[in-house]
């Protein structure tokens, strides 16, 4: 049996509506909020490059710790993440 040839686009990352994050059951009741530029810089500074020496779980843990520093009145922590 001969192997089936695949086109290059078939190797790309999957996409579609089924990959969207689950909608939060906790609505945002805040009328507005402001993200501190320092927090944005902190998140941007800790980028995951995908190299074999990096642990993706450690990066996710760091990101969750950073997000836990931010509390917005009227928004659940789970919604913020």
N, C-alpha and C positions, 0 to 999 in steps of 0.2 A: 504494500500500500504506500503510495507516495504522500509526502507531507503536503498539507494544504498551505499554499502561499497566502500570507496576510499583507494587506496594504499598510503603509507606514502610519496612516491616521488611526488604524485600529490599535496601535500601541499607546496612544495618548491617554491621559488621565480621564476617567469617566466623568460625565456631566449629566445633568438632568434634574428634574424637580424632586426626585426621590432622594437626592443628596443634600437638600436644603436642611438647615438645622430645625429641630422640632420647635414649634411655636411655644413660647412660655405660657404657662397657665397663670402666671402672676403678672397682671397688667402694670404698665408704668403709669403711675398716678402723679408723677412730678410734672410741674408746669414748665420746667426748664432746668438746665444744669450746664456747668462749664467744666471742661476738662483742662486741668492745669498743664501748661506746656512742659513743665518738668517731668510730669508723669508720662506724657507722650514720648518725650526724649528717652526716658528710662526704658520704655517698652521697645522703642526702635533700636536702642543700643544693644539689646540682648537678642540678636537675630540668630535663628537656626540655619546653618548653612547646609546641613545634610551630609556632612563628611562622616566617614566611618568612625572617627574618634569621638564624635559627639553622641551623647545619650539623649534621644528625643524625650524620654519620660522626665529626665532632669529639667529639660527646657520647659516642658509643660508645667512642672511643679514650680519653677521660678516664675513663670507667667501668672499662675494662679496666686502665688504669694504677692506679686506686684498688684494684681487686681484686688486682692483683699485689703489693700491700703486705701482703696477708694470706696467711699460710701456715699450714695446719692439718696437723699430723702425721697421716699415715694417709689423707690426701685429696689426690688429684691436682689440680693447678691448673685443668685443664680442667673437672673436676667442680665445682669451686668457682664458676667463671664460669657 
